Amino acid sequence: MLIWFVIIYWVVSVGIGLWAALRVKNTADFAAAGHSLPLPIVTATVFATWFGSEAVLGIPATFLKEGLGGIVSDPFGSSLCLILVGLFFARHLYNRRMLTIGDFFREKYGRTVEVLVTLCIVISYLGWVSAQIKALGLVFNVVSDGSITQTAGMLIGAGSVLIYTLFGGMWSVAITDFIQMIIIVVGMLYIGGEMTTQAGGMGIVFDHALAAGQFSNFWPDMNLASILGFTAALCTMMLGSIPQQDVFQRITSSKNVNIAVQAALLGGVLYFVFAFVPLYLAYSATIISPALVKQYIDTDPQMILPKLILNHAPLIAQVMFFGALLSAIKSCASATLLAPSVTFAENIVRGFFKHLSDQDLLKIMRITVLCFTVAVTFFAINSELSIFKMVENAYKVTLVAAFVPLAFGVYWSRANSLGGLLAVLGGLVTWIGCEMMAPTAILPPQLAGLLVSIIGMLLGGLIASPKPISSSGALDK
């Protein structure tokens, strides 16, 4: 019964995505849903994009092993990211009416910085999307009781998400996200009630977690290494995920600037609140089935929550949970397939073919979606990283290469092409060098890269005065 529910749900959701694809007429529709989405749908797509496999499987698994201190980056850093976007970036970026975040870097710093940052953004999505594909493989394997291998599940999941993303772009993502957010919220709350009953009450679960010290290690020890490690973990998601195309797409797809600001703030708050539901569910396993936790905690802790539901919940609860889980993964996967593909087509390919028509660019965007799906599926099949680590590592490259040029470009009048180039190259070279030579140093590599990126921006701004950039991204004489 469960596998048939999954099949029916999958077919219906793909059908809805293809129906929404009928609205796509040009690149603005494909990349930003025609800049016409109302507040409920934009909020839903912000929340649903963040609430992916790492929220349901990765974060709870890390929490069980490491406590609250292990999940500083997500959900704390990631929800703060959305709130910061709403407070400091949404209004500025929306009013520019650009197609991609890469357009901002071209207009502010020129073609070279545009290409470098765009490549960093595209690379950063490799781990994030792969985490969603990996989670789809896990779900299909679990609900089929092993009949579908994880590799086959990844291929099925990637192929079906590709279908409606390829044709519908942001319209399909937005409509399916809205429906899937409702399923996520209802499903998680329902299964939370079921597990609370089996655990003996919410108070018992919290008392057990307090006694086990799960909440006692959030703040770092008062020594330099711990403080810097905590800061790096927080900044990686909080700042590194701000200069991302998926965030930008949700801002620019809004009907007006006020919706863009409000949706980012609401999405951040909703994500933070609901990210704790899977944590609660996973920890209740230590009371309901301690043998299950012992079996998987040191081998594959991501399996604890799905196995708990399969072994200890009635069929209706299983349907609600896996419906919510599939909704979370699908919404995140479709959004993160679309974002890098759009920015690569617009900011890399179009730069070499300046006379492309809008319809030709739309075709290139769709071809890029296809190619990127193949690449991330291959990476997911061959990666040994956990879902949580794949997502966390994805934002290091944008933290060191893209955040400083974006923040200074918005708020510092002396930001110029030299400063942008020094910030990108300095951050990247420092981060990569530290990862290779001193990955466990007191100063974490991504934090070192961020500091050098700031220094590069300041030096460039003080050495050379800002020069206007033409619409083509070249320096005006």
Long-range contacts (C-beta under 8 A, 24 or more apart in sequence): 1-315, 2-143, 2-315, 2-318, 2-319, 2-322, 3-143, 3-144, 3-147, 5-319, 5-322, 5-323, 6-139, 6-140, 6-143, 6-322, 6-326, 9-323, 9-326, 10-160, 10-326, 13-176, 13-179, 13-180, 13-327, 13-330, 14-160, 14-163, 14-164, 16-164, 16-175, 16-176, 16-179, 17-163, 17-164, 17-165, 17-167, 17-168, 17-172, 17-173, 17-175, 17-176, 17-334, 18-163, 18-164, 18-167, 18-168, 18-172, 19-175, 20-164, 20-168, 20-171, 20-172, 20-174, 20-175, 20-176, 21-164, 21-167, 21-168, 21-169, 21-171, 21-172, 23-168, 23-171, 24-167, 24-168, 24-169, 24-171, 24-362, 26-358, 26-359, 26-362, 27-99, 27-346, 27-358, 27-361, 27-362, 27-365, 28-99, 29-169, 29-170, 29-171, 30-168, 30-169, 30-170, 30-171, 30-342, 30-362, 30-365, 30-366, 31-99, 31-100, 31-169, 31-170, 31-249, 31-338, 31-342, 31-346, 31-365, 32-99, 32-170, 32-249, 32-252, 32-253, 33-169, 33-170, 33-171, 33-174, 33-253, 34-171, 34-253, 35-97, 35-252, 35-253, 35-254, 35-255, 36-253, 36-255, 37-174, 37-253, 37-254, 37-255, 37-259, 38-255, 38-259, 39-254, 39-259, 39-262, 39-263, 39-266, 40-178, 41-174, 41-175, 41-177, 41-178, 42-174, 42-250, 42-253, 42-254, 42-259, 42-260, 42-263, 42-267, 43-262, 43-263, 43-266, 43-267, 43-270, 44-174, 44-177, 44-178, 44-181, 44-182, 45-173, 45-174, 45-177, 45-178, 45-181, 45-250, 45-253, 45-331, 45-335, 46-82, 46-250, 46-263, 46-264, 46-266, 46-267, 46-268, 46-271, 47-181, 47-266, 47-267, 47-270, 47-271, 47-274, 48-177, 48-178, 48-180, 48-181, 48-184, 48-327, 48-328, 48-331, 48-332, 48-335, 49-177, 49-246, 49-250, 49-331, 49-332, 49-335, 49-336, 50-78, 50-79, 50-82, 50-267, 50-271, 50-332, 51-181, 51-184, 51-271, 51-274, 51-275, 51-328, 51-331, 51-332, 52-131, 52-132, 52-135, 52-328, 52-329, 52-331, 52-332, 52-333, 52-336, 52-391, 53-131, 53-132, 53-134, 53-135, 53-136, 53-328, 53-329, 53-332, 53-387, 54-131, 54-387, 54-388, 54-390, 54-391, 55-271, 55-274, 55-275, 55-278, 55-328, 56-135, 56-278, 56-305, 56-324, 56-325, 56-328, 56-329, 57-135, 57-138, 57-278, 57-302, 57-305, 57-306, 57-325, 57-387, 58-131, 58-302, 58-386, 58-387, 58-388, 58-389, 58-391, 59-275, 59-278, 59-279, 59-388, 60-278, 60-279, 60-281, 60-282, 60-283, 60-304, 60-305, 61-282, 61-301, 61-302, 61-304, 61-305, 61-386, 61-387, 61-388, 62-301, 62-386, 62-388, 63-214, 63-279, 63-282, 63-283, 64-282, 64-283, 64-285, 64-286, 64-293, 64-297, 64-301, 64-304, 65-297, 65-301, 66-217, 67-213, 67-214, 67-215, 67-216, 67-217, 67-218, 68-214, 68-215, 68-216, 68-217, 68-218, 69-217, 69-218, 69-219, 69-220, 71-279, 72-218, 72-230, 72-233, 72-234, 73-233, 73-234, 73-236, 73-237, 73-238, 73-392, 74-237, 74-275, 74-388, 74-391, 74-392, 75-271, 75-272, 75-275, 75-276, 76-234, 76-238, 76-272, 77-233, 77-234, 77-235, 77-236, 77-237, 77-238, 77-241, 78-237, 78-238, 78-241, 78-271, 79-268, 79-269, 79-271, 79-272, 79-275, 80-234, 80-238, 80-268, 81-237, 81-238, 81-239, 81-241, 81-242, 81-247, 81-268, 82-247, 82-264, 82-265, 82-267, 82-268, 82-271, 83-264, 83-265, 83-268, 83-269, 84-238, 84-239, 84-242, 85-242, 85-247, 85-251, 85-264, 85-268, 86-261, 86-262, 86-263, 86-264, 86-265, 86-268, 87-261, 87-265, 88-410, 88-411, 89-242, 89-251, 89-406, 89-410, 90-251, 90-257, 90-260, 90-261, 90-264, 91-257, 91-260, 91-261, 92-410, 93-248, 93-251, 93-252, 93-260, 93-410, 94-251, 94-252, 94-254, 94-257, 94-260, 94-261, 95-257, 97-252, 98-252, 99-252, 99-342, 99-346, 100-245, 100-248, 100-342, 100-343, 100-346, 100-347, 101-243, 101-244, 101-245, 101-247, 101-248, 101-343, 101-406, 102-245, 102-343, 102-346, 102-347, 103-346, 103-347, 104-406, 104-409, 105-347, 105-402, 105-405, 105-406, 105-409, 105-420, 106-347, 106-469, 106-473, 107-469, 107-471, 107-473, 108-405, 108-409, 108-415, 108-420, 108-469, 109-405, 109-409, 109-415, 109-416, 109-417, 109-419, 109-420, 109-421, 109-469, 110-417, 110-420, 110-469, 110-473, 110-474, 110-475, 111-351, 111-472, 111-473, 111-474, 112-417, 112-421, 113-405, 113-417, 113-420, 113-421, 113-424, 114-347, 114-351, 114-473, 115-347, 115-348, 115-351, 116-401, 116-421, 116-424, 116-425, 116-428, 117-243, 117-401, 117-402, 117-405, 117-424, 118-343, 118-344, 118-347, 118-348, 119-348, 120-397, 120-398, 120-401, 120-402, 120-424, 120-428, 121-243, 121-244, 121-245, 121-340, 121-343, 121-398, 121-402, 122-340, 122-343, 122-344, 122-372, 123-397, 124-240, 124-244, 124-394, 124-395, 124-396, 124-397, 124-398, 125-336, 125-339, 125-340, 125-372, 125-376, 125-394, 126-375, 126-376, 126-379, 126-394, 127-379, 127-385, 127-390, 127-391, 127-393, 127-394, 128-336, 128-390, 128-391, 128-394, 129-333, 129-336, 129-337, 129-340, 129-372, 129-376, 129-380, 130-376, 130-377, 130-379, 130-380, 130-383, 130-390, 131-380, 131-387, 131-390, 131-391, 131-394, 132-329, 132-332, 132-333, 132-336, 133-157, 133-158, 133-333, 133-376, 133-377, 133-380, 134-380, 134-383, 134-387, 134-390, 135-329, 135-387, 136-161, 136-326, 136-329, 136-330, 136-333, 137-380, 138-302, 138-303, 138-306, 139-306, 139-322, 139-325, 139-326, 139-329, 142-303, 142-306, 142-307, 142-310, 143-322, 151-381, 154-377, 154-380, 154-381, 155-377, 157-329, 157-333, 158-333, 158-373, 158-376, 158-377, 158-380, 161-330, 161-333, 161-334, 161-337, 161-373, 162-337, 162-369, 162-370, 162-373, 164-334, 165-334, 165-337, 165-338, 165-369, 166-366, 166-369, 166-370, 167-366, 169-338, 169-342, 169-365, 170-249, 170-253, 170-338, 172-334, 173-331, 173-334, 173-335, 173-338, 174-253, 176-330, 176-331, 176-334, 177-331, 177-334, 177-335, 179-327, 180-327, 180-328, 180-330, 180-331, 181-327, 181-331, 183-323, 183-324, 183-327, 184-274, 184-324, 184-327, 184-328, 184-331, 185-274, 186-320, 186-324, 187-320, 187-321, 187-323, 187-324, 187-325, 187-327, 188-274, 188-277, 188-278, 188-281, 188-321, 188-324, 189-277, 190-317, 190-320, 191-281, 191-309, 191-313, 191-317, 191-320, 191-321, 191-324, 192-277, 192-280, 192-281, 194-313, 194-314, 194-317, 195-280, 195-281, 195-284, 195-288, 195-308, 195-312, 195-313, 196-284, 198-284, 198-288, 198-312, 199-284, 199-287, 199-288, 200-287, 202-280, 204-287, 205-280, 205-283, 205-284, 205-287, 208-283, 208-286, 208-287, 209-283, 212-286, 214-283, 224-442, 225-442, 228-442, 228-443, 228-444, 228-447, 229-444, 231-447, 232-444, 232-446, 232-447, 233-392, 235-399, 235-446, 235-447, 235-450, 236-392, 236-395, 236-396, 236-399, 236-446, 237-392, 237-395, 239-399, 239-403, 239-450, 240-395, 240-396, 240-397, 240-398, 240-399, 240-402, 240-403, 240-446, 241-395, 241-398, 242-403, 242-406, 242-407, 243-398, 243-402, 243-403, 243-405, 243-406, 244-339, 244-398, 245-339, 245-340, 245-342, 245-343, 246-335, 246-336, 246-338, 246-339, 249-335, 249-338, 249-339, 249-342, 278-305, 281-305, 281-308, 282-308, 284-308, 288-312, 302-386, 302-387, 337-369, 337-372, 337-373, 337-376, 338-369, 340-372, 341-365, 341-368, 341-369, 341-371, 341-372, 342-368, 344-368, 344-372, 351-473, 354-472, 396-431, 396-445, 396-446, 396-449, 397-428, 397-431, 399-446, 399-449, 399-450, 400-427, 400-428, 400-430, 400-431, 400-446, 400-449, 400-450, 400-452, 400-453, 401-427, 401-428, 401-449, 401-453, 403-450, 403-453, 404-450, 404-453, 404-454, 404-456, 404-457, 405-453, 405-457, 408-457, 408-461, 412-457, 412-461, 413-466, 414-461, 414-462, 414-465, 414-466, 415-457, 415-460, 415-461, 415-466, 416-460, 416-461, 416-464, 416-465, 416-466, 416-467, 417-460, 417-464, 417-467, 417-469, 417-475, 418-460, 418-463, 418-464, 419-456, 419-457, 419-458, 419-459, 419-460, 419-461, 419-464, 420-457, 420-460, 421-456, 421-460, 422-456, 422-457, 422-459, 422-460, 423-453, 423-454, 423-456, 423-457, 423-460, 424-453, 424-456, 425-456, 426-452, 426-453, 426-455, 426-456, 427-452, 427-453, 427-456
